């Protein structure tokens, strides 16, 4: 009985390790710190190992988050409601990770992925998020905004950027909004 239990547990642990080792996705915490495995970017661009090694220096990362807001305005006549969308893109700092083993000539092992080391510069597109008291959007500034409420978040995620192309990556652990 004991041998059978140990064998089943060992088999389960082996399958779990095999699945974790073959996972092709990224992890990121709220500060932009995490890991992107080589396979995630390689799959996104359809690269073989040689193409991956040739292109690794040109790969960068950015995180996008989109939010919608309801803006309520007050005029001399009945007020108005506006829905605006704002998208933020933040660069994500990263360093290339390599297998720590070295070969007989002292060369470090192959590239294994990128260490995400935190957010960089944030840029916004779409309508700027107004504040209470500002002029109403779409009305030449007439009226006054009485409330601004975030009503939802849309698409977002980590993108690998290379050669003017952008590919959305697959999240496995944690996420954040800017």
DONU-746241 format. One record per residue (C-alpha): residue number from 0; x, y, z. Coordinates in nm, 2 decimals, padded with zeros to 4 digits, always signed. Layout:
N
[rec NUM,[X,Y,Z]]
...
END
This chain:
178
[rec 0,[+00.00,+00.00,+00.00]]
[rec 1,[+00.27,+00.25,+00.10]]
[rec 2,[+00.47,+00.18,-00.23]]
[rec 3,[+00.16,+00.24,-00.44]]
[rec 4,[+00.09,+00.57,-00.27]]
[rec 5,[+00.45,+00.69,-00.31]]
[rec 6,[+00.45,+00.59,-00.68]]
[rec 7,[+00.13,+00.77,-00.75]]
[rec 8,[+00.25,+01.08,-00.57]]
[rec 9,[+00.58,+01.08,-00.75]]
[rec 10,[+00.40,+01.04,-01.09]]
[rec 11,[+00.17,+01.33,-01.00]]
[rec 12,[+00.46,+01.55,-00.90]]
[rec 13,[+00.65,+01.46,-01.22]]
[rec 14,[+00.35,+01.55,-01.44]]
[rec 15,[+00.31,+01.88,-01.25]]
[rec 16,[+00.67,+01.97,-01.31]]
[rec 17,[+00.65,+01.87,-01.67]]
[rec 18,[+00.35,+02.09,-01.72]]
[rec 19,[+00.51,+02.38,-01.54]]
[rec 20,[+00.83,+02.34,-01.74]]
[rec 21,[+00.65,+02.35,-02.07]]
[rec 22,[+00.42,+02.64,-01.99]]
[rec 23,[+00.45,+02.92,-02.24]]
[rec 24,[+00.31,+03.23,-02.06]]
[rec 25,[+00.41,+03.52,-01.84]]
[rec 26,[+00.37,+03.62,-01.48]]
[rec 27,[+00.36,+03.98,-01.36]]
[rec 28,[+00.28,+04.15,-01.03]]
[rec 29,[+00.12,+04.50,-00.98]]
[rec 30,[+00.46,+04.66,-01.01]]
[rec 31,[+00.54,+04.52,-01.35]]
[rec 32,[+00.79,+04.26,-01.20]]
[rec 33,[+00.77,+03.90,-01.33]]
[rec 34,[+00.89,+03.66,-01.60]]
[rec 35,[+00.82,+03.60,-01.97]]
[rec 36,[+00.94,+03.26,-02.09]]
[rec 37,[+01.12,+03.24,-02.43]]
[rec 38,[+00.85,+03.01,-02.56]]
[rec 39,[+00.58,+03.27,-02.52]]
[rec 40,[+00.75,+03.52,-02.75]]
[rec 41,[+00.88,+03.25,-02.98]]
[rec 42,[+00.52,+03.12,-03.03]]
[rec 43,[+00.37,+03.47,-03.07]]
[rec 44,[+00.60,+03.54,-03.36]]
[rec 45,[+00.63,+03.19,-03.50]]
[rec 46,[+01.01,+03.18,-03.46]]
[rec 47,[+01.23,+02.88,-03.45]]
[rec 48,[+01.52,+02.87,-03.20]]
[rec 49,[+01.77,+03.04,-03.44]]
[rec 50,[+01.52,+03.32,-03.52]]
[rec 51,[+01.46,+03.36,-03.15]]
[rec 52,[+01.83,+03.39,-03.07]]
[rec 53,[+01.88,+03.63,-03.37]]
[rec 54,[+01.59,+03.86,-03.26]]
[rec 55,[+01.62,+03.85,-02.88]]
[rec 56,[+01.80,+04.19,-02.86]]
[rec 57,[+01.52,+04.37,-03.04]]
[rec 58,[+01.23,+04.25,-02.82]]
[rec 59,[+01.08,+04.49,-02.58]]
[rec 60,[+00.76,+04.48,-02.37]]
[rec 61,[+00.46,+04.71,-02.30]]
[rec 62,[+00.15,+04.68,-02.08]]
[rec 63,[-00.18,+04.83,-02.20]]
[rec 64,[-00.49,+04.88,-02.00]]
[rec 65,[-00.81,+05.04,-02.12]]
[rec 66,[-01.08,+05.19,-01.90]]
[rec 67,[-01.42,+05.36,-01.96]]
[rec 68,[-01.56,+05.64,-01.76]]
[rec 69,[-01.91,+05.79,-01.73]]
[rec 70,[-01.89,+06.17,-01.71]]
[rec 71,[-02.20,+06.35,-01.58]]
[rec 72,[-02.25,+06.72,-01.68]]
[rec 73,[-02.48,+06.99,-01.55]]
[rec 74,[-02.61,+07.27,-01.77]]
[rec 75,[-02.88,+07.53,-01.73]]
[rec 76,[-03.10,+07.28,-01.89]]
[rec 77,[-03.11,+06.90,-01.80]]
[rec 78,[-02.76,+06.75,-01.77]]
[rec 79,[-02.58,+06.51,-02.00]]
[rec 80,[-02.40,+06.18,-01.97]]
[rec 81,[-02.08,+06.11,-02.17]]
[rec 82,[-01.88,+05.79,-02.19]]
[rec 83,[-01.51,+05.83,-02.26]]
[rec 84,[-01.24,+05.57,-02.31]]
[rec 85,[-00.88,+05.61,-02.20]]
[rec 86,[-00.60,+05.36,-02.28]]
[rec 87,[-00.26,+05.37,-02.10]]
[rec 88,[+00.05,+05.20,-02.23]]
[rec 89,[+00.35,+05.15,-02.00]]
[rec 90,[+00.68,+05.03,-02.12]]
[rec 91,[+00.80,+04.73,-01.91]]
[rec 92,[+01.17,+04.71,-01.83]]
[rec 93,[+01.32,+04.37,-01.89]]
[rec 94,[+01.65,+04.19,-01.89]]
[rec 95,[+01.73,+03.87,-02.08]]
[rec 96,[+01.76,+03.56,-01.87]]
[rec 97,[+01.99,+03.28,-01.96]]
[rec 98,[+02.05,+02.93,-01.84]]
[rec 99,[+02.32,+02.96,-01.57]]
[rec 100,[+02.52,+02.66,-01.69]]
[rec 101,[+02.83,+02.73,-01.89]]
[rec 102,[+02.98,+02.51,-02.16]]
[rec 103,[+03.34,+02.39,-02.17]]
[rec 104,[+03.46,+02.71,-02.33]]
[rec 105,[+03.30,+02.92,-02.06]]
[rec 106,[+03.01,+03.05,-02.27]]
[rec 107,[+02.68,+03.10,-02.08]]
[rec 108,[+02.39,+02.87,-02.16]]
[rec 109,[+02.11,+02.96,-02.40]]
[rec 110,[+01.85,+03.24,-02.35]]
[rec 111,[+01.55,+03.12,-02.15]]
[rec 112,[+01.33,+03.43,-02.13]]
[rec 113,[+01.31,+03.78,-01.98]]
[rec 114,[+01.30,+03.91,-01.63]]
[rec 115,[+01.04,+04.19,-01.61]]
[rec 116,[+01.19,+04.44,-01.37]]
[rec 117,[+00.91,+04.70,-01.34]]
[rec 118,[+00.71,+04.96,-01.53]]
[rec 119,[+00.88,+05.24,-01.72]]
[rec 120,[+00.72,+05.54,-01.90]]
[rec 121,[+00.34,+05.56,-01.92]]
[rec 122,[+00.16,+05.72,-02.21]]
[rec 123,[-00.22,+05.78,-02.26]]
[rec 124,[-00.43,+05.77,-02.57]]
[rec 125,[-00.80,+05.84,-02.62]]
[rec 126,[-00.99,+06.10,-02.42]]
[rec 127,[-00.81,+06.24,-02.11]]
[rec 128,[-00.99,+06.16,-01.79]]
[rec 129,[-01.16,+06.49,-01.68]]
[rec 130,[-01.21,+06.61,-01.33]]
[rec 131,[-01.52,+06.73,-01.14]]
[rec 132,[-01.56,+07.10,-01.22]]
[rec 133,[-01.40,+07.08,-01.57]]
[rec 134,[-01.60,+07.19,-01.87]]
[rec 135,[-01.82,+06.92,-02.03]]
[rec 136,[-01.66,+06.71,-02.31]]
[rec 137,[-01.82,+06.76,-02.65]]
[rec 138,[-01.99,+07.09,-02.56]]
[rec 139,[-01.70,+07.34,-02.61]]
[rec 140,[-01.64,+07.34,-02.24]]
[rec 141,[-02.00,+07.46,-02.16]]
[rec 142,[-02.15,+07.33,-01.84]]
[rec 143,[-01.96,+07.17,-01.56]]
[rec 144,[-01.87,+06.81,-01.48]]
[rec 145,[-02.04,+06.69,-01.16]]
[rec 146,[-01.91,+06.34,-01.14]]
[rec 147,[-01.66,+06.10,-01.31]]
[rec 148,[-01.70,+05.73,-01.24]]
[rec 149,[-01.49,+05.45,-01.39]]
[rec 150,[-01.75,+05.21,-01.53]]
[rec 151,[-01.53,+04.93,-01.66]]
[rec 152,[-01.20,+04.81,-01.79]]
[rec 153,[-01.16,+04.66,-02.13]]
[rec 154,[-00.88,+04.49,-02.31]]
[rec 155,[-00.54,+04.50,-02.17]]
[rec 156,[-00.23,+04.29,-02.11]]
[rec 157,[+00.14,+04.25,-02.18]]
[rec 158,[+00.26,+04.28,-02.54]]
[rec 159,[+00.59,+04.17,-02.69]]
[rec 160,[+00.71,+04.44,-02.94]]
[rec 161,[+00.95,+04.36,-03.22]]
[rec 162,[+01.01,+04.50,-03.57]]
[rec 163,[+00.72,+04.74,-03.55]]
[rec 164,[+00.48,+04.45,-03.46]]
[rec 165,[+00.29,+04.39,-03.13]]
[rec 166,[+00.18,+04.05,-03.00]]
[rec 167,[-00.05,+04.01,-02.69]]
[rec 168,[+00.10,+03.75,-02.45]]
[rec 169,[-00.08,+03.49,-02.23]]
[rec 170,[-00.11,+03.57,-01.86]]
[rec 171,[-00.07,+03.29,-01.61]]
[rec 172,[-00.03,+03.47,-01.27]]
[rec 173,[-00.13,+03.81,-01.14]]
[rec 174,[-00.21,+04.12,-01.34]]
[rec 175,[-00.23,+04.49,-01.29]]
[rec 176,[-00.40,+04.81,-01.42]]
[rec 177,[-00.22,+05.13,-01.47]]
END
